[in-house]
Amino acid sequence: MANPLAYSYIISKHLDPVFALAIGLSAAAVRIRREEREKGRGVEQSWAVLKRRVAAPHRWRWMTGETAVQEAR
């Protein structure tokens, strides 16, 4: 008799985490796209905002001369 408390996988033991990540990332992308559309931004403008947000911390570290070693101390 099978144990009723045993975990059953949706796909497989190794593919379930990949599936969960894919679902989460696609949900985030749909939400971001919907919010950007509500703000009246097009696809190109949304990409420009994303690039600015991602690049800003890197530019700040470069401009101030900070490095990963200095931050770890």
Predicted model as a PDB file, atoms N, CA, C, CB and O in Angstrom, pLDDT in the B-factor column:
MODEL        1                                                                  
ATOM      1  N   MET A   1       0.841  -1.171   0.000  1.00 54.00           N  
ATOM      2  CA  MET A   1       0.000   0.000   0.000  1.00 54.00           C  
ATOM      3  C   MET A   1       0.890   1.241   0.000  1.00 54.00           C  
ATOM      4  CB  MET A   1      -0.959  -0.005   1.216  1.00 54.00           C  
ATOM      5  O   MET A   1       1.851   1.321   0.765  1.00 54.00           O  
ATOM      6  N   ALA A   2       0.570   2.198  -0.853  1.00 60.00           N  
ATOM      7  CA  ALA A   2       1.360   3.415  -0.991  1.00 60.00           C  
ATOM      8  C   ALA A   2       1.105   4.345   0.190  1.00 60.00           C  
ATOM      9  CB  ALA A   2       1.034   4.126  -2.316  1.00 60.00           C  
ATOM     10  O   ALA A   2       0.002   4.410   0.731  1.00 60.00           O  
ATOM     11  N   ASN A   3       2.131   5.044   0.562  1.00 67.00           N  
ATOM     12  CA  ASN A   3       2.027   5.999   1.659  1.00 67.00           C  
ATOM     13  C   ASN A   3       1.209   7.210   1.202  1.00 67.00           C  
ATOM     14  CB  ASN A   3       3.439   6.438   2.147  1.00 67.00           C  
ATOM     15  O   ASN A   3       1.611   7.875   0.248  1.00 67.00           O  
ATOM     16  N   PRO A   4       0.082   7.523   1.843  1.00 66.00           N  
ATOM     17  CA  PRO A   4      -0.757   8.641   1.399  1.00 66.00           C  
ATOM     18  C   PRO A   4      -0.101  10.006   1.641  1.00 66.00           C  
ATOM     19  CB  PRO A   4      -2.098   8.590   2.111  1.00 66.00           C  
ATOM     20  O   PRO A   4      -0.527  10.997   1.046  1.00 66.00           O  
ATOM     21  N   LEU A   5       0.916  10.079   2.492  1.00 67.00           N  
ATOM     22  CA  LEU A   5       1.592  11.337   2.785  1.00 67.00           C  
ATOM     23  C   LEU A   5       2.806  11.572   1.891  1.00 67.00           C  
ATOM     24  CB  LEU A   5       2.016  11.366   4.231  1.00 67.00           C  
ATOM     25  O   LEU A   5       3.465  12.606   2.001  1.00 67.00           O  
ATOM     26  N   ALA A   6       3.101  10.639   1.024  1.00 73.00           N  
ATOM     27  CA  ALA A   6       4.256  10.792   0.136  1.00 73.00           C  
ATOM     28  C   ALA A   6       4.006  11.921  -0.853  1.00 73.00           C  
ATOM     29  CB  ALA A   6       4.552   9.473  -0.616  1.00 73.00           C  
ATOM     30  O   ALA A   6       2.897  12.090  -1.359  1.00 73.00           O  
ATOM     31  N   TYR A   7       5.053  12.688  -1.118  1.00 75.00           N  
ATOM     32  CA  TYR A   7       4.949  13.814  -2.040  1.00 75.00           C  
ATOM     33  C   TYR A   7       4.866  13.300  -3.470  1.00 75.00           C  
ATOM     34  CB  TYR A   7       6.149  14.774  -1.877  1.00 75.00           C  
ATOM     35  O   TYR A   7       5.688  12.486  -3.891  1.00 75.00           O  
ATOM     36  N   SER A   8       3.886  13.770  -4.206  1.00 83.00           N  
ATOM     37  CA  SER A   8       3.794  13.403  -5.609  1.00 83.00           C  
ATOM     38  C   SER A   8       4.214  14.616  -6.437  1.00 83.00           C  
ATOM     39  CB  SER A   8       2.347  12.927  -5.983  1.00 83.00           C  
ATOM     40  O   SER A   8       3.813  15.743  -6.147  1.00 83.00           O  
ATOM     41  N   TYR A   9       4.999  14.384  -7.439  1.00 82.00           N  
ATOM     42  CA  TYR A   9       5.538  15.453  -8.259  1.00 82.00           C  
ATOM     43  C   TYR A   9       4.584  15.792  -9.396  1.00 82.00           C  
ATOM     44  CB  TYR A   9       6.907  15.064  -8.810  1.00 82.00           C  
ATOM     45  O   TYR A   9       3.852  14.934  -9.890  1.00 82.00           O  
ATOM     46  N   ILE A  10       4.605  17.060  -9.803  1.00 83.00           N  
ATOM     47  CA  ILE A  10       3.770  17.480 -10.924  1.00 83.00           C  
ATOM     48  C   ILE A  10       4.353  16.916 -12.222  1.00 83.00           C  
ATOM     49  CB  ILE A  10       3.667  19.036 -10.992  1.00 83.00           C  
ATOM     50  O   ILE A  10       3.644  16.300 -13.018  1.00 83.00           O  
ATOM     51  N   ILE A  11       5.650  17.136 -12.418  1.00 85.00           N  
ATOM     52  CA  ILE A  11       6.318  16.643 -13.625  1.00 85.00           C  
ATOM     53  C   ILE A  11       7.325  15.575 -13.234  1.00 85.00           C  
ATOM     54  CB  ILE A  11       7.018  17.802 -14.395  1.00 85.00           C  
ATOM     55  O   ILE A  11       7.171  14.400 -13.567  1.00 85.00           O  
ATOM     56  N   SER A  12       8.359  16.004 -12.521  1.00 87.00           N  
ATOM     57  CA  SER A  12       9.355  15.085 -11.989  1.00 87.00           C  
ATOM     58  C   SER A  12      10.101  15.789 -10.869  1.00 87.00           C  
ATOM     59  CB  SER A  12      10.335  14.602 -13.101  1.00 87.00           C  
ATOM     60  O   SER A  12       9.933  16.991 -10.666  1.00 87.00           O  
ATOM     61  N   LYS A  13      10.899  15.069 -10.165  1.00 87.00           N  
ATOM     62  CA  LYS A  13      11.630  15.626  -9.022  1.00 87.00           C  
ATOM     63  C   LYS A  13      12.526  16.788  -9.434  1.00 87.00           C  
ATOM     64  CB  LYS A  13      12.469  14.541  -8.355  1.00 87.00           C  
ATOM     65  O   LYS A  13      12.660  17.760  -8.689  1.00 87.00           O  
ATOM     66  N   HIS A  14      13.131  16.701 -10.590  1.00 89.00           N  
ATOM     67  CA  HIS A  14      14.084  17.723 -11.025  1.00 89.00           C  
ATOM     68  C   HIS A  14      13.450  18.814 -11.886  1.00 89.00           C  
ATOM     69  CB  HIS A  14      15.203  17.075 -11.790  1.00 89.00           C  
ATOM     70  O   HIS A  14      13.964  19.932 -11.939  1.00 89.00           O  
ATOM     71  N   LEU A  15      12.360  18.509 -12.549  1.00 92.00           N  
ATOM     72  CA  LEU A  15      11.733  19.512 -13.410  1.00 92.00           C  
ATOM     73  C   LEU A  15      10.702  20.377 -12.690  1.00 92.00           C  
ATOM     74  CB  LEU A  15      11.080  18.834 -14.575  1.00 92.00           C  
ATOM     75  O   LEU A  15      10.340  21.437 -13.201  1.00 92.00           O  
ATOM     76  N   ASP A  16      10.226  19.965 -11.536  1.00 92.00           N  
ATOM     77  CA  ASP A  16       9.263  20.780 -10.792  1.00 92.00           C  
ATOM     78  C   ASP A  16       9.817  22.158 -10.422  1.00 92.00           C  
ATOM     79  CB  ASP A  16       8.838  20.051  -9.534  1.00 92.00           C  
ATOM     80  O   ASP A  16       9.103  23.146 -10.596  1.00 92.00           O  
ATOM     81  N   PRO A  17      11.055  22.276  -9.919  1.00 92.00           N  
ATOM     82  CA  PRO A  17      11.589  23.612  -9.623  1.00 92.00           C  
ATOM     83  C   PRO A  17      11.735  24.481 -10.877  1.00 92.00           C  
ATOM     84  CB  PRO A  17      12.939  23.485  -8.932  1.00 92.00           C  
ATOM     85  O   PRO A  17      11.498  25.688 -10.821  1.00 92.00           O  
ATOM     86  N   VAL A  18      12.117  23.889 -11.988  1.00 94.00           N  
ATOM     87  CA  VAL A  18      12.231  24.634 -13.244  1.00 94.00           C  
ATOM     88  C   VAL A  18      10.854  25.121 -13.676  1.00 94.00           C  
ATOM     89  CB  VAL A  18      12.873  23.756 -14.354  1.00 94.00           C  
ATOM     90  O   VAL A  18      10.700  26.259 -14.119  1.00 94.00           O  
ATOM     91  N   PHE A  19       9.872  24.269 -13.548  1.00 94.00           N  
ATOM     92  CA  PHE A  19       8.492  24.629 -13.879  1.00 94.00           C  
ATOM     93  C   PHE A  19       8.007  25.780 -12.997  1.00 94.00           C  
ATOM     94  CB  PHE A  19       7.564  23.407 -13.720  1.00 94.00           C  
ATOM     95  O   PHE A  19       7.366  26.710 -13.488  1.00 94.00           O  
ATOM     96  N   ALA A  20       8.309  25.722 -11.706  1.00 93.00           N  
ATOM     97  CA  ALA A  20       7.902  26.777 -10.778  1.00 93.00           C  
ATOM     98  C   ALA A  20       8.553  28.105 -11.136  1.00 93.00           C  
ATOM     99  CB  ALA A  20       8.257  26.392  -9.341  1.00 93.00           C  
ATOM    100  O   ALA A  20       7.893  29.144 -11.098  1.00 93.00           O  
ATOM    101  N   LEU A  21       9.828  28.087 -11.481  1.00 95.00           N  
ATOM    102  CA  LEU A  21      10.520  29.314 -11.902  1.00 95.00           C  
ATOM    103  C   LEU A  21       9.905  29.885 -13.172  1.00 95.00           C  
ATOM    104  CB  LEU A  21      12.013  29.040 -12.123  1.00 95.00           C  
ATOM    105  O   LEU A  21       9.720  31.096 -13.290  1.00 95.00           O  
ATOM    106  N   ALA A  22       9.592  29.020 -14.109  1.00 95.00           N  
ATOM    107  CA  ALA A  22       8.988  29.482 -15.366  1.00 95.00           C  
ATOM    108  C   ALA A  22       7.630  30.130 -15.116  1.00 95.00           C  
ATOM    109  CB  ALA A  22       8.837  28.311 -16.352  1.00 95.00           C  
ATOM    110  O   ALA A  22       7.321  31.163 -15.710  1.00 95.00           O  
ATOM    111  N   ILE A  23       6.827  29.541 -14.255  1.00 95.00           N  
ATOM    112  CA  ILE A  23       5.520  30.104 -13.935  1.00 95.00           C  
ATOM    113  C   ILE A  23       5.679  31.446 -13.229  1.00 95.00           C  
ATOM    114  CB  ILE A  23       4.710  29.130 -13.060  1.00 95.00           C  
ATOM    115  O   ILE A  23       4.967  32.400 -13.542  1.00 95.00           O  
ATOM    116  N   GLY A  24       6.599  31.527 -12.287  1.00 94.00           N  
ATOM    117  CA  GLY A  24       6.820  32.770 -11.553  1.00 94.00           C  
ATOM    118  C   GLY A  24       7.329  33.889 -12.438  1.00 94.00           C  
ATOM    119  O   GLY A  24       6.858  35.023 -12.343  1.00 94.00           O  
ATOM    120  N   LEU A  25       8.293  33.578 -13.303  1.00 91.00           N  
ATOM    121  CA  LEU A  25       8.835  34.601 -14.203  1.00 91.00           C  
ATOM    122  C   LEU A  25       7.799  35.076 -15.211  1.00 91.00           C  
ATOM    123  CB  LEU A  25      10.054  34.063 -14.937  1.00 91.00           C  
ATOM    124  O   LEU A  25       7.732  36.265 -15.525  1.00 91.00           O  
ATOM    125  N   SER A  26       6.998  34.156 -15.713  1.00 93.00           N  
ATOM    126  CA  SER A  26       5.972  34.579 -16.676  1.00 93.00           C  
ATOM    127  C   SER A  26       4.892  35.414 -15.993  1.00 93.00           C  
ATOM    128  CB  SER A  26       5.336  33.354 -17.359  1.00 93.00           C  
ATOM    129  O   SER A  26       4.375  36.354 -16.595  1.00 93.00           O  
ATOM    130  N   ALA A  27       4.545  35.093 -14.760  1.00 94.00           N  
ATOM    131  CA  ALA A  27       3.570  35.900 -14.028  1.00 94.00           C  
ATOM    132  C   ALA A  27       4.108  37.305 -13.777  1.00 94.00           C  
ATOM    133  CB  ALA A  27       3.206  35.225 -12.697  1.00 94.00           C  
ATOM    134  O   ALA A  27       3.375  38.286 -13.907  1.00 94.00           O  
ATOM    135  N   ALA A  28       5.381  37.403 -13.419  1.00 89.00           N  
ATOM    136  CA  ALA A  28       5.989  38.716 -13.202  1.00 89.00           C  
ATOM    137  C   ALA A  28       6.025  39.519 -14.498  1.00 89.00           C  
ATOM    138  CB  ALA A  28       7.410  38.564 -12.635  1.00 89.00           C  
ATOM    139  O   ALA A  28       5.748  40.719 -14.492  1.00 89.00           O  
ATOM    140  N   ALA A  29       6.358  38.875 -15.593  1.00 88.00           N  
ATOM    141  CA  ALA A  29       6.418  39.567 -16.881  1.00 88.00           C  
ATOM    142  C   ALA A  29       5.044  40.086 -17.296  1.00 88.00           C  
ATOM    143  CB  ALA A  29       6.973  38.634 -17.960  1.00 88.00           C  
ATOM    144  O   ALA A  29       4.929  41.201 -17.805  1.00 88.00           O  
ATOM    145  N   VAL A  30       4.010  39.289 -17.083  1.00 91.00           N  
ATOM    146  CA  VAL A  30       2.650  39.720 -17.430  1.00 91.00           C  
ATOM    147  C   VAL A  30       2.241  40.912 -16.574  1.00 91.00           C  
ATOM    148  CB  VAL A  30       1.642  38.560 -17.247  1.00 91.00           C  
ATOM    149  O   VAL A  30       1.639  41.861 -17.076  1.00 91.00           O  
ATOM    150  N   ARG A  31       2.562  40.866 -15.297  1.00 91.00           N  
ATOM    151  CA  ARG A  31       2.209  41.975 -14.406  1.00 91.00           C  
ATOM    152  C   ARG A  31       2.940  43.249 -14.794  1.00 91.00           C  
ATOM    153  CB  ARG A  31       2.524  41.616 -12.955  1.00 91.00           C  
ATOM    154  O   ARG A  31       2.328  44.315 -14.865  1.00 91.00           O  
ATOM    155  N   ILE A  32       4.235  43.156 -15.044  1.00 87.00           N  
ATOM    156  CA  ILE A  32       5.015  44.331 -15.434  1.00 87.00           C  
ATOM    157  C   ILE A  32       4.499  44.908 -16.744  1.00 87.00           C  
ATOM    158  CB  ILE A  32       6.502  43.973 -15.563  1.00 87.00           C  
ATOM    159  O   ILE A  32       4.358  46.124 -16.877  1.00 87.00           O  
ATOM    160  N   ARG A  33       4.221  44.047 -17.703  1.00 88.00           N  
ATOM    161  CA  ARG A  33       3.708  44.519 -18.991  1.00 88.00           C  
ATOM    162  C   ARG A  33       2.371  45.234 -18.817  1.00 88.00           C  
ATOM    163  CB  ARG A  33       3.556  43.344 -19.970  1.00 88.00           C  
ATOM    164  O   ARG A  33       2.140  46.275 -19.432  1.00 88.00           O  
ATOM    165  N   ARG A  34       1.492  44.683 -17.983  1.00 92.00           N  
ATOM    166  CA  ARG A  34       0.193  45.303 -17.743  1.00 92.00           C  
ATOM    167  C   ARG A  34       0.352  46.672 -17.068  1.00 92.00           C  
ATOM    168  CB  ARG A  34      -0.684  44.382 -16.878  1.00 92.00           C  
ATOM    169  O   ARG A  34      -0.312  47.634 -17.453  1.00 92.00           O  
ATOM    170  N   GLU A  35       1.226  46.758 -16.067  1.00 90.00           N  
ATOM    171  CA  GLU A  35       1.437  48.028 -15.368  1.00 90.00           C  
ATOM    172  C   GLU A  35       2.062  49.075 -16.280  1.00 90.00           C  
ATOM    173  CB  GLU A  35       2.320  47.816 -14.144  1.00 90.00           C  
ATOM    174  O   GLU A  35       1.694  50.248 -16.216  1.00 90.00           O  
ATOM    175  N   GLU A  36       2.996  48.671 -17.123  1.00 88.00           N  
ATOM    176  CA  GLU A  36       3.617  49.612 -18.046  1.00 88.00           C  
ATOM    177  C   GLU A  36       2.601  50.099 -19.079  1.00 88.00           C  
ATOM    178  CB  GLU A  36       4.825  48.964 -18.745  1.00 88.00           C  
ATOM    179  O   GLU A  36       2.620  51.269 -19.461  1.00 88.00           O  
ATOM    180  N   ARG A  37       1.730  49.224 -19.525  1.00 91.00           N  
ATOM    181  CA  ARG A  37       0.697  49.603 -20.488  1.00 91.00           C  
ATOM    182  C   ARG A  37      -0.273  50.597 -19.852  1.00 91.00           C  
ATOM    183  CB  ARG A  37      -0.064  48.354 -20.994  1.00 91.00           C  
ATOM    184  O   ARG A  37      -0.718  51.536 -20.513  1.00 91.00           O  
ATOM    185  N   GLU A  38      -0.606  50.400 -18.574  1.00 93.00           N  
ATOM    186  CA  GLU A  38      -1.496  51.325 -17.872  1.00 93.00           C  
ATOM    187  C   GLU A  38      -0.868  52.712 -17.740  1.00 93.00           C  
ATOM    188  CB  GLU A  38      -1.847  50.775 -16.488  1.00 93.00           C  
ATOM    189  O   GLU A  38      -1.575  53.719 -17.719  1.00 93.00           O  
ATOM    190  N   LYS A  39       0.473  52.759 -17.649  1.00 90.00           N  
ATOM    191  CA  LYS A  39       1.171  54.042 -17.559  1.00 90.00           C  
ATOM    192  C   LYS A  39       1.319  54.700 -18.924  1.00 90.00           C  
ATOM    193  CB  LYS A  39       2.543  53.851 -16.928  1.00 90.00           C  
ATOM    194  O   LYS A  39       1.799  55.829 -19.025  1.00 90.00           O  
ATOM    195  N   GLY A  40       0.910  54.002 -19.964  1.00 92.00           N  
ATOM    196  CA  GLY A  40       0.960  54.556 -21.309  1.00 92.00           C  
ATOM    197  C   GLY A  40       2.297  54.381 -21.995  1.00 92.00           C  
ATOM    198  O   GLY A  40       2.577  55.064 -22.981  1.00 92.00           O  
ATOM    199  N   ARG A  41       3.114  53.496 -21.505  1.00 89.00           N  
ATOM    200  CA  ARG A  41       4.426  53.260 -22.108  1.00 89.00           C  
ATOM    201  C   ARG A  41       4.343  52.142 -23.135  1.00 89.00           C  
ATOM    202  CB  ARG A  41       5.467  52.917 -21.028  1.00 89.00           C  
ATOM    203  O   ARG A  41       3.591  51.180 -22.979  1.00 89.00           O  
ATOM    204  N   GLY A  42       5.135  52.293 -24.189  1.00 89.00           N  
ATOM    205  CA  GLY A  42       5.234  51.244 -25.187  1.00 89.00           C  
ATOM    206  C   GLY A  42       6.327  50.258 -24.800  1.00 89.00           C  
ATOM    207  O   GLY A  42       6.943  50.380 -23.741  1.00 89.00           O  
ATOM    208  N   VAL A  43       6.559  49.293 -25.659  1.00 87.00           N  
ATOM    209  CA  VAL A  43       7.568  48.272 -25.386  1.00 87.00           C  
ATOM    210  C   VAL A  43       8.961  48.889 -25.322  1.00 87.00           C  
ATOM    211  CB  VAL A  43       7.525  47.175 -26.457  1.00 87.00           C  
ATOM    212  O   VAL A  43       9.737  48.564 -24.424  1.00 87.00           O  
ATOM    213  N   GLU A  44       9.285  49.768 -26.253  1.00 89.00           N  
ATOM    214  CA  GLU A  44      10.618  50.375 -26.276  1.00 89.00           C  
ATOM    215  C   GLU A  44      10.857  51.233 -25.040  1.00 89.00           C  
ATOM    216  CB  GLU A  44      10.796  51.220 -27.539  1.00 89.00           C  
ATOM    217  O   GLU A  44      11.951  51.218 -24.474  1.00 89.00           O  
ATOM    218  N   GLN A  45       9.846  51.974 -24.621  1.00 89.00           N  
ATOM    219  CA  GLN A  45       9.986  52.798 -23.420  1.00 89.00           C  
ATOM    220  C   GLN A  45      10.146  51.928 -22.178  1.00 89.00           C  
ATOM    221  CB  GLN A  45       8.774  53.727 -23.261  1.00 89.00           C  
ATOM    222  O   GLN A  45      10.913  52.268 -21.277  1.00 89.00           O  
ATOM    223  N   SER A  46       9.437  50.822 -22.124  1.00 85.00           N  
ATOM    224  CA  SER A  46       9.549  49.912 -20.982  1.00 85.00           C  
ATOM    225  C   SER A  46      10.949  49.324 -20.906  1.00 85.00           C  
ATOM    226  CB  SER A  46       8.506  48.786 -21.079  1.00 85.00           C  
ATOM    227  O   SER A  46      11.513  49.215 -19.817  1.00 85.00           O  
ATOM    228  N   TRP A  47      11.520  48.943 -22.047  1.00 83.00           N  
ATOM    229  CA  TRP A  47      12.883  48.410 -22.065  1.00 83.00           C  
ATOM    230  C   TRP A  47      13.882  49.472 -21.625  1.00 83.00           C  
ATOM    231  CB  TRP A  47      13.243  47.894 -23.469  1.00 83.00           C  
ATOM    232  O   TRP A  47      14.850  49.165 -20.929  1.00 83.00           O  
ATOM    233  N   ALA A  48      13.652  50.720 -22.026  1.00 85.00           N  
ATOM    234  CA  ALA A  48      14.546  51.802 -21.631  1.00 85.00           C  
ATOM    235  C   ALA A  48      14.522  51.998 -20.113  1.00 85.00           C  
ATOM    236  CB  ALA A  48      14.155  53.106 -22.345  1.00 85.00           C  
ATOM    237  O   ALA A  48      15.564  52.219 -19.497  1.00 85.00           O  
ATOM    238  N   VAL A  49      13.336  51.918 -19.517  1.00 82.00           N  
ATOM    239  CA  VAL A  49      13.215  52.043 -18.058  1.00 82.00           C  
ATOM    240  C   VAL A  49      13.939  50.890 -17.382  1.00 82.00           C  
ATOM    241  CB  VAL A  49      11.725  52.075 -17.622  1.00 82.00           C  
ATOM    242  O   VAL A  49      14.663  51.102 -16.409  1.00 82.00           O  
ATOM    243  N   LEU A  50      13.759  49.682 -17.877  1.00 80.00           N  
ATOM    244  CA  LEU A  50      14.423  48.520 -17.301  1.00 80.00           C  
ATOM    245  C   LEU A  50      15.939  48.660 -17.383  1.00 80.00           C  
ATOM    246  CB  LEU A  50      13.973  47.243 -18.010  1.00 80.00           C  
ATOM    247  O   LEU A  50      16.643  48.376 -16.414  1.00 80.00           O  
ATOM    248  N   LYS A  51      16.440  49.092 -18.528  1.00 81.00           N  
ATOM    249  CA  LYS A  51      17.888  49.264 -18.680  1.00 81.00           C  
ATOM    250  C   LYS A  51      18.422  50.307 -17.714  1.00 81.00           C  
ATOM    251  CB  LYS A  51      18.231  49.660 -20.115  1.00 81.00           C  
ATOM    252  O   LYS A  51      19.494  50.125 -17.138  1.00 81.00           O  
ATOM    253  N   ARG A  52      17.689  51.396 -17.530  1.00 80.00           N  
ATOM    254  CA  ARG A  52      18.133  52.428 -16.581  1.00 80.00           C  
ATOM    255  C   ARG A  52      18.161  51.891 -15.165  1.00 80.00           C  
ATOM    256  CB  ARG A  52      17.220  53.656 -16.651  1.00 80.00           C  
ATOM    257  O   ARG A  52      19.098  52.160 -14.414  1.00 80.00           O  
ATOM    258  N   ARG A  53      17.140  51.132 -14.794  1.00 78.00           N  
ATOM    259  CA  ARG A  53      17.083  50.603 -13.424  1.00 78.00           C  
ATOM    260  C   ARG A  53      18.185  49.588 -13.160  1.00 78.00           C  
ATOM    261  CB  ARG A  53      15.727  49.962 -13.162  1.00 78.00           C  
ATOM    262  O   ARG A  53      18.745  49.555 -12.065  1.00 78.00           O  
ATOM    263  N   VAL A  54      18.500  48.765 -14.144  1.00 76.00           N  
ATOM    264  CA  VAL A  54      19.529  47.746 -13.961  1.00 76.00           C  
ATOM    265  C   VAL A  54      20.919  48.372 -13.990  1.00 76.00           C  
ATOM    266  CB  VAL A  54      19.410  46.661 -15.041  1.00 76.00           C  
ATOM    267  O   VAL A  54      21.797  47.976 -13.223  1.00 76.00           O  
ATOM    268  N   ALA A  55      21.119  49.332 -14.859  1.00 75.00           N  
ATOM    269  CA  ALA A  55      22.443  49.928 -15.025  1.00 75.00           C  
ATOM    270  C   ALA A  55      22.772  50.923 -13.933  1.00 75.00           C  
ATOM    271  CB  ALA A  55      22.542  50.603 -16.364  1.00 75.00           C  
ATOM    272  O   ALA A  55      23.951  51.154 -13.666  1.00 75.00           O  
ATOM    273  N   ALA A  56      21.784  51.523 -13.291  1.00 69.00           N  
ATOM    274  CA  ALA A  56      22.030  52.577 -12.310  1.00 69.00           C  
ATOM    275  C   ALA A  56      22.952  52.137 -11.168  1.00 69.00           C  
ATOM    276  CB  ALA A  56      20.719  53.050 -11.742  1.00 69.00           C  
ATOM    277  O   ALA A  56      23.907  52.856 -10.873  1.00 69.00           O  
ATOM    278  N   PRO A  57      22.721  51.003 -10.514  1.00 69.00           N  
ATOM    279  CA  PRO A  57      23.626  50.611  -9.424  1.00 69.00           C  
ATOM    280  C   PRO A  57      25.052  50.360  -9.906  1.00 69.00           C  
ATOM    281  CB  PRO A  57      23.100  49.365  -8.736  1.00 69.00           C  
ATOM    282  O   PRO A  57      26.007  50.657  -9.189  1.00 69.00           O  
ATOM    283  N   HIS A  58      25.203  49.822 -11.105  1.00 68.00           N  
ATOM    284  CA  HIS A  58      26.532  49.547 -11.630  1.00 68.00           C  
ATOM    285  C   HIS A  58      27.265  50.846 -11.932  1.00 68.00           C  
ATOM    286  CB  HIS A  58      26.445  48.678 -12.889  1.00 68.00           C  
ATOM    287  O   HIS A  58      28.456  50.974 -11.646  1.00 68.00           O  
ATOM    288  N   ARG A  59      26.551  51.814 -12.514  1.00 67.00           N  
ATOM    289  CA  ARG A  59      27.163  53.107 -12.798  1.00 67.00           C  
ATOM    290  C   ARG A  59      27.550  53.811 -11.511  1.00 67.00           C  
ATOM    291  CB  ARG A  59      26.214  53.984 -13.615  1.00 67.00           C  
ATOM    292  O   ARG A  59      28.605  54.442 -11.446  1.00 67.00           O  
ATOM    293  N   TRP A  60      26.713  53.714 -10.482  1.00 63.00           N  
ATOM    294  CA  TRP A  60      27.012  54.372  -9.223  1.00 63.00           C  
ATOM    295  C   TRP A  60      28.288  53.797  -8.623  1.00 63.00           C  
ATOM    296  CB  TRP A  60      25.840  54.226  -8.243  1.00 63.00           C  
ATOM    297  O   TRP A  60      29.140  54.551  -8.154  1.00 63.00           O  
ATOM    298  N   ARG A  61      28.433  52.488  -8.629  1.00 67.00           N  
ATOM    299  CA  ARG A  61      29.652  51.873  -8.103  1.00 67.00           C  
ATOM    300  C   ARG A  61      30.869  52.288  -8.914  1.00 67.00           C  
ATOM    301  CB  ARG A  61      29.523  50.349  -8.097  1.00 67.00           C  
ATOM    302  O   ARG A  61      31.939  52.538  -8.358  1.00 67.00           O  
ATOM    303  N   TRP A  62      30.705  52.361 -10.212  1.00 62.00           N  
ATOM    304  CA  TRP A  62      31.823  52.739 -11.060  1.00 62.00           C  
ATOM    305  C   TRP A  62      32.229  54.189 -10.810  1.00 62.00           C  
ATOM    306  CB  TRP A  62      31.468  52.533 -12.532  1.00 62.00           C  
ATOM    307  O   TRP A  62      33.417  54.504 -10.741  1.00 62.00           O  
ATOM    308  N   MET A  63      31.235  55.072 -10.675  1.00 60.00           N  
ATOM    309  CA  MET A  63      31.526  56.496 -10.473  1.00 60.00           C  
ATOM    310  C   MET A  63      32.160  56.754  -9.115  1.00 60.00           C  
ATOM    311  CB  MET A  63      30.252  57.321 -10.611  1.00 60.00           C  
ATOM    312  O   MET A  63      33.009  57.638  -9.000  1.00 60.00           O  
ATOM    313  N   THR A  64      31.777  56.015  -8.087  1.00 65.00           N  
ATOM    314  CA  THR A  64      32.310  56.244  -6.752  1.00 65.00           C  
ATOM    315  C   THR A  64      33.575  55.435  -6.484  1.00 65.00           C  
ATOM    316  CB  THR A  64      31.264  55.912  -5.719  1.00 65.00           C  
ATOM    317  O   THR A  64      34.240  55.645  -5.469  1.00 65.00           O  
ATOM    318  N   GLY A  65      33.914  54.506  -7.388  1.00 66.00           N  
ATOM    319  CA  GLY A  65      35.117  53.712  -7.227  1.00 66.00           C  
ATOM    320  C   GLY A  65      34.961  52.535  -6.287  1.00 66.00           C  
ATOM    321  O   GLY A  65      35.954  51.920  -5.900  1.00 66.00           O  
ATOM    322  N   GLU A  66      33.737  52.209  -5.914  1.00 63.00           N  
ATOM    323  CA  GLU A  66      33.517  51.070  -5.033  1.00 63.00           C  
ATOM    324  C   GLU A  66      33.764  49.764  -5.790  1.00 63.00           C  
ATOM    325  CB  GLU A  66      32.085  51.098  -4.456  1.00 63.00           C  
ATOM    326  O   GLU A  66      33.556  49.678  -7.000  1.00 63.00           O  
ATOM    327  N   THR A  67      34.210  48.762  -5.051  1.00 62.00           N  
ATOM    328  CA  THR A  67      34.385  47.426  -5.626  1.00 62.00           C  
ATOM    329  C   THR A  67      33.699  46.418  -4.720  1.00 62.00           C  
ATOM    330  CB  THR A  67      35.899  47.074  -5.806  1.00 62.00           C  
ATOM    331  O   THR A  67      33.295  46.738  -3.602  1.00 62.00           O  
ATOM    332  N   ALA A  68      33.579  45.226  -5.207  1.00 56.00           N  
ATOM    333  CA  ALA A  68      32.936  44.165  -4.415  1.00 56.00           C  
ATOM    334  C   ALA A  68      33.745  43.859  -3.167  1.00 56.00           C  
ATOM    335  CB  ALA A  68      32.765  42.887  -5.256  1.00 56.00           C  
ATOM    336  O   ALA A  68      33.173  43.517  -2.131  1.00 56.00           O  
ATOM    337  N   VAL A  69      35.065  43.975  -3.245  1.00 54.00           N  
ATOM    338  CA  VAL A  69      35.916  43.697  -2.083  1.00 54.00           C  
ATOM    339  C   VAL A  69      35.678  44.743  -0.997  1.00 54.00           C  
ATOM    340  CB  VAL A  69      37.412  43.673  -2.490  1.00 54.00           C  
ATOM    341  O   VAL A  69      35.618  44.411   0.187  1.00 54.00           O  
ATOM    342  N   GLN A  70      35.541  46.005  -1.399  1.00 53.00           N  
ATOM    343  CA  GLN A  70      35.303  47.064  -0.418  1.00 53.00           C  
ATOM    344  C   GLN A  70      33.944  46.897   0.246  1.00 53.00           C  
ATOM    345  CB  GLN A  70      35.398  48.440  -1.082  1.00 53.00           C  
ATOM    346  O   GLN A  70      33.805  47.166   1.439  1.00 53.00           O  
ATOM    347  N   GLU A  71      32.937  46.455  -0.509  1.00 52.00           N  
ATOM    348  CA  GLU A  71      31.599  46.283   0.045  1.00 52.00           C  
ATOM    349  C   GLU A  71      31.547  45.144   1.036  1.00 52.00           C  
ATOM    350  CB  GLU A  71      30.599  46.046  -1.060  1.00 52.00           C  
ATOM    351  O   GLU A  71      30.735  45.177   1.961  1.00 52.00           O  
ATOM    352  N   ALA A  72      32.388  44.134   0.874  1.00 49.00           N  
ATOM    353  CA  ALA A  72      32.365  42.965   1.738  1.00 49.00           C  
ATOM    354  C   ALA A  72      32.951  43.279   3.114  1.00 49.00           C  
ATOM    355  CB  ALA A  72      33.131  41.817   1.091  1.00 49.00           C  
ATOM    356  O   ALA A  72      32.632  42.588   4.082  1.00 49.00           O  
ATOM    357  N   ARG A  73      33.779  44.279   3.223  1.00 49.00           N  
ATOM    358  CA  ARG A  73      34.413  44.582   4.506  1.00 49.00           C  
ATOM    359  C   ARG A  73      33.510  45.211   5.486  1.00 49.00           C  
ATOM    360  CB  ARG A  73      35.560  45.451   4.314  1.00 49.00           C  
ATOM    361  O   ARG A  73      33.926  45.513   6.605  1.00 49.00           O  
TER     362      ARG A  73                                                      
ENDMDL                                                                          
END                                                                             
